[in-house]
């Protein structure tokens, strides 16, 4: 998986604008206005808008090439938020009874807890081992001593830098528009479920 490029001459404005996105099915069944709601996603997605004030056209071309390499909105990539924060209940993955290694949605984690089906797991090799920066694109990772059962949901609480698996929100841009948005309004990234 690709990682969003870090520009040496300029960093994005922090904190990035991040919006949570849920998927809820709302149905109205009668004239009284009663409704039912069904939660379609257990975990939210995060849409991010990143902006680079003062970005040069050369740096803009680096980002543009990354956009072209991803074929616009087609290919997913990892984006690491530029600031450290506290996160709770972040989705890591779902067990399949054979996978033991999971990339975490974080890097530079501290004060962390791993959960399997809402039950805290013990680190230090008891239930899992933690590897700082050992995962894809420098993300932290865990290795379970025994593979989680099929359907087990793994979540993570931590303080650190959040990794968001995402894609570009737009498929139809030219370089001038792309660069202008990067400098003035921001480039939108559509969040996906972490893998």
N, C-alpha and C positions, 0 to 999 in steps of 0.2 A: 504494500500500500504506500502511496506517496504521502509526503508531508508538506504542508504549506510552507513556502520558502521564507526564510528569515533574511531580511534585508540588512546588510551591514551598515548602510548609511543612515537608515531611519527605521524606527519601530512604529507599529500602529499606535494610535491613540488608545490609552488605557483609562478606565476599563472599557472594553468593547461593549457595544450594545447587544445584549443577549435577551432573547424572548423565548419563554417556554411555550411549547405547542403540544396540546393534547388532542385526542380524537374521541369525540363523544357523539353517539347517535341519539338524537332527540326526536321523539314521535308524539304527536297529538292524536288522541283517539276519539274524542267526542267534542260536543259543542260547549261543554263546561270549561274547557281549557286545561283539563288535566293532561299531564305529559309524563312520559316515561323516558328515562335516560339509561343508556348502556355505554359503559366505558369500553372502548375498543382497543386502547393501548394501556398496558400496565405501567409503562414508563414514558415520561415526556421526551420530546425531541427539543433541541435547542437551536434556534435560528440565530445567527450571529451577523452583525454588520461591522465590518472593519474599515477604518479610515486611516489614511497616511497623509497627514498635513505636511506640505513641503516636499513631497515625493518628487524626485527628478524623473524625467522621461526615461532615462536609462533604467532606473529601478522599476518604473512602470512597465517597461518592456520585459523585465524579468518576470513580473507577475503575469503579464500578458502571455508569455511563453508557457507559463504554468497552466493558465486557462486553456490555451490551445492544446497542450499535452493531455489535459483532462477531457478534451472534446466538449467544452462547455459544461453542461450539467450532467454529462454522461457518467464520468468516473468519480468515485468517492475518494476522499483523502482525509488525513488527520490534521486537525488544527488544534494547537495548544494555546489556550487563553493566556495572555501575557501577565496575569497577576495571580497571586496565591490567595486562596479563599477557603472557607469551610464548606464541605459538600456532604450531604447525607443521602443514603439510599440510592446511590448511583448504580445503574445496571452494569454488570460485568459480563454475564453470559448465562446460558442454560446448560445444565449437565446433560451428557449423552451416554453415561456409564463407561466411556473410554477416554475422554479428554481429561488430562490432568493440568495442562498449562493454559492459563488465561491471562491475556493482556488486560491491564487495569485501565480505567478511564482517567488516568492521572500520571503525572510525573512529579518528582520531588515530594513524594508523600511523607507525611508525618502524622502522628496521632491517628493512626488508621485502625479500622476494624473490618474484617471480612465476615460476611454472613452467608449462610446457606439456608434457604427457606426461612429467613428471619432469625436464625439462631447463630449467635456469634461463634466464630471458629477460633481455635488456638493456633497461634503462629509458632515460630521457632522449630518447625519440623514436626510438631505434634499433628496438626491437621493440614498445615501448608507451610511452605517457605516463601519468603518475600525476596524479590530481586529488584533493587532500585535501578531504573534505567535499562533493565534487561529485556524489555519487550520491544515490539514493533515500533520503529521510529523514536526510540528512546523512552517509551512509556514504561512505567513500572509493571511488573508482572508477578503472579503467584503460581506456585506449583503445588497442587494438592498431593498429599501422600497416597490417597486413594481417590480415584475418579468419582466425582459427584454422580449420583444416580440420574438416569434419564428423567428430565423434567425438573430437576432441582434448580431453583433460581439463585444465582449468586449476585450479591450486591455488596457495596463498598462505601464506608464512611471514611472521610480523610480530610486533612488539611494539606493543600498543595495546589498544583497547577492542573486544571481540568483539560482533558483531551476530549475533543468533540469530533466524532466521525461525521463528515458532511460532504456536500457537493456544492458547486456553484448554483445559485438559485436561477440564473438566467442562461439561456442557450443562444441568444441572438444579440451579440454585441460586436462593435468594431473597436479598434484600439483607442481612438480618440475618446469615445464614450466611456470605455472601460477606465482609462487613465483619469478622465474628468471625475467619474464617480469615486475612484479610489482616493482622490484628493479632496473633493468637496462634500459628497454625500455618503460615501462608503460603499463597499462591495458587499452584497448579501450572500451569505452561505446558508444553505438549507440543511439543518441537522438531521441525522439519521440515527438509527439504533446502533449503539456501540457493538463491535464484534471483537 
